Amino acid sequence: MEKEEIMSETTTTKEEAKQDRPTLKEYLSLGEMWGYFFRKKDPNRPTNFNLKMMHGINKISILIFLAGIIYLVIKNLF
């Protein structure tokens, strides 16, 4: 009897599962990335050379990745 109760509580309908899925607009939102590149400097945040270099390399890698994705899309469309 307990297994049946647990199974009935954990199963969801197709409509409920559809509501929980993210939309295409949420997948393509660039707000967090835009904020990462163009945020204001926080004076309370400690500055460290290693931290600056890590963020700089991270920004470069994001830009190269996006350039590669754009290249692949253009290459496959034209």
Backbone torsions as a table, in degrees:
resi	resn	phi	psi	omega
1	MET	NA	-38.4	-178.0
2	GLU	-66.1	-37.4	-179.8
3	LYS	-63.4	-39.2	179.6
4	GLU	-65.3	-39.4	179.1
5	GLU	-66.0	-41.3	179.4
6	ILE	-65.9	-43.0	180.0
7	MET	-62.6	-40.5	-178.9
8	SER	-69.9	-29.8	179.4
9	GLU	-76.0	-33.4	-175.1
10	THR	-87.6	-20.0	-179.0
11	THR	-78.4	142.4	177.9
12	THR	-123.2	155.8	178.2
13	THR	-81.0	168.3	179.8
14	LYS	-64.6	-35.1	179.7
15	GLU	-66.3	-41.2	178.7
16	GLU	-66.0	-40.8	179.3
17	ALA	-66.3	-34.9	179.9
18	LYS	-67.2	-35.4	-180.0
19	GLN	-71.5	-28.8	-177.9
20	ASP	-79.8	-19.4	-177.0
21	ARG	-75.4	141.6	175.7
22	PRO	-70.8	152.0	-179.2
23	THR	-89.2	170.2	178.3
24	LEU	-62.6	-35.0	178.8
25	LYS	-62.5	-38.3	178.2
26	GLU	-69.4	-34.7	177.8
27	TYR	-67.1	-36.5	-175.0
28	LEU	-94.6	5.1	-179.9
29	SER	-71.4	133.2	-177.1
30	LEU	-112.3	18.1	-176.7
31	GLY	-61.5	-43.8	-178.9
32	GLU	-67.5	-40.2	179.5
33	MET	-68.6	-40.8	177.5
34	TRP	-59.9	-42.4	178.1
35	GLY	-66.4	-30.6	178.9
36	TYR	-69.0	-38.2	-178.7
37	PHE	-79.2	-34.5	-170.8
38	PHE	-123.4	45.4	176.7
39	ARG	-94.2	156.7	179.4
40	LYS	-76.3	152.4	178.2
41	LYS	-73.7	130.6	178.8
42	ASP	-91.6	116.4	-178.2
43	PRO	-68.1	-20.8	-179.4
44	ASN	-83.4	-14.7	-179.4
45	ARG	-79.0	131.7	179.6
46	PRO	-68.7	141.9	178.6
47	THR	-100.6	139.0	-178.1
48	ASN	-144.7	137.5	-179.2
49	PHE	-59.5	-44.1	-179.4
50	ASN	-62.3	-39.8	179.3
51	LEU	-66.3	-41.2	177.4
52	LYS	-62.4	-43.0	179.9
53	MET	-66.8	-38.5	179.1
54	MET	-62.3	-46.0	-179.7
55	HIS	-68.0	-35.3	177.7
56	GLY	-64.7	-45.5	178.4
57	ILE	-65.7	-37.2	178.5
58	ASN	-63.4	-42.3	178.7
59	LYS	-64.9	-40.9	178.0
60	ILE	-63.1	-42.8	-178.8
61	SER	-66.7	-35.9	177.1
62	ILE	-64.9	-42.9	179.9
63	LEU	-65.4	-41.0	178.4
64	ILE	-66.1	-40.2	177.8
65	PHE	-61.7	-47.0	179.1
66	LEU	-63.7	-38.9	176.9
67	ALA	-63.0	-39.9	177.9
68	GLY	-65.2	-40.8	178.1
69	ILE	-64.5	-43.8	178.5
70	ILE	-62.4	-41.5	178.5
71	TYR	-61.0	-45.4	-179.7
72	LEU	-64.4	-39.8	179.4
73	VAL	-65.0	-45.8	-180.0
74	ILE	-65.4	-41.2	-180.0
75	LYS	-61.6	-40.4	-177.8
76	ASN	-79.8	-24.4	179.5
77	LEU	-83.3	-33.8	-175.6
78	PHE	-111.8	NA	NA
